[in-house]
Amino acid sequence: MTFKTTKTQNSHFDSINWDDLRFGVYFSDHMFVANYKNGKWDDGEIMPFSNIEISPAMCTLHYAQACFEGLKAFRSEKGGANLFRPEKNAARLNFSSERLCIPQIDVNFQVEAMKELVKFDNKFIPQKHGQSLYIRPFVFGSSNFLGVQASQEYKYIIITSPVASYYAGGLAPVKILVTDEYVRAVRGGLGNTKAAANYAASLYGGMQARKMGFSQVLWLDGVNLEFVDEVGAMNIMFVIDNEIITPSLDQGSILPGITRMSVLELAGDLGIKATERKISLKEVIDAHKSGHLTECFGTGTAAVISPVGQLTYKGEDMIINNNQIGPVAQKLYDTITGIQYGKLEDKKGWTLNFNF
Ligand SMILES: Cc1ncc(COP(=O)(O)O)c(C=O)c1O
């Protein structure tokens, strides 16, 4: 697939502080934009990254008809760049879109658009191991009207951002607050989509947790506040009696994470039993008390594997594995990042490798 491309006249490459990239602060020179009008998507094009003009009546500002994706391009040790399972992100964008009455976008078209944009801005893929080029595709209603109904017109945009390694000094365990005050999603709601609105719903609880010194919130099910759902931007896994247990997706309140899916597929190969099922907070607390809970970690694109060193519920702290990363989390992290950076053989065909 070839897209129309317009090169920027004002590269801001030299203004990037490569030693202090952080997350989502710097953006590459170009973006991909496709428009939906009169019932169809146009061919899309790569153009200079720039502001977009919007009307104060643009429906998404009022009714949040928007969803997004997040994945990374890695400089491969074998040459070129790797995207990790990009077709899964493209399919998930369509899944989110369907729930939000946003028109579907062909998966191959999305993957090609991401690939061509990364190729075009390949100098923005950071050089150091652990760093990457974060890819943010998003789609939103762009018609101008008031009234709760689906937009007639849409924009699909991809921007990219060079980002630092999530772990500056090794895999540091995080402290997480289990909240029974707020919920993120309910059965039949938007929880299993990457709707922008889900993140708005999570802000207040997240802010309260940070004020108390926690890095994130562990959300419980929105119906009974009994079962574990997920963390702010990660799925959650527990190791109990040498078995990985992660909440199942059947209630529709949890995002089907691509890292989660990859861990479940890899675990068997690594000789670790992994099970998806409902898990109550009580079961986690009891397993911790009896010494059977040996590890807890989050899974997600940002951190890949994020060990949880402490869970706090109703003022009670559970310190897990002495606040150290455990062997299961370490093995999964090494394996997935090894595949992403082309250090390990990609036996599962998960990476899309390309040269530039
Ligand atoms: C709410 C939520 N859960 C889980 C995840 C992890 O998903 P993935 O592994 O696809 O990044 C994310 C990040 O995308 C998220 O925002």
PDBQT file of the ligand as one rigid body, heavy atoms in Angstrom, charges set to zero:
ROOT
HETATM    1  C1  LIG A 401      -7.301  -0.277  30.879  1.00  0.00    +0.000 C 
HETATM    2  C2  LIG A 401      -6.175  -1.040  30.292  1.00  0.00    +0.000 A 
HETATM    3  N1  LIG A 401      -6.032  -2.340  30.619  1.00  0.00    +0.000 NA
HETATM    4  C3  LIG A 401      -5.036  -3.086  30.111  1.00  0.00    +0.000 A 
HETATM    5  C4  LIG A 401      -4.109  -2.548  29.231  1.00  0.00    +0.000 A 
HETATM    6  C5  LIG A 401      -3.040  -3.416  28.646  1.00  0.00    +0.000 C 
HETATM    7  O1  LIG A 401      -3.298  -3.684  27.300  1.00  0.00    +0.000 OA
HETATM    8  P1  LIG A 401      -2.120  -3.984  26.271  1.00  0.00    +0.000 P 
HETATM    9  O2  LIG A 401      -1.392  -5.164  26.806  1.00  0.00    +0.000 OA
HETATM   10  O3  LIG A 401      -2.801  -4.269  24.982  1.00  0.00    +0.000 OA
HETATM   11  O4  LIG A 401      -1.280  -2.765  26.242  1.00  0.00    +0.000 OA
HETATM   12  C6  LIG A 401      -4.213  -1.197  28.875  1.00  0.00    +0.000 A 
HETATM   13  C7  LIG A 401      -3.246  -0.593  27.944  1.00  0.00    +0.000 C 
HETATM   14  O5  LIG A 401      -3.484  -0.546  26.787  1.00  0.00    +0.000 OA
HETATM   15  C8  LIG A 401      -5.268  -0.430  29.409  1.00  0.00    +0.000 A 
HETATM   16  O6  LIG A 401      -5.404   0.861  29.083  1.00  0.00    +0.000 OA
ENDROOT
TORSDOF 0
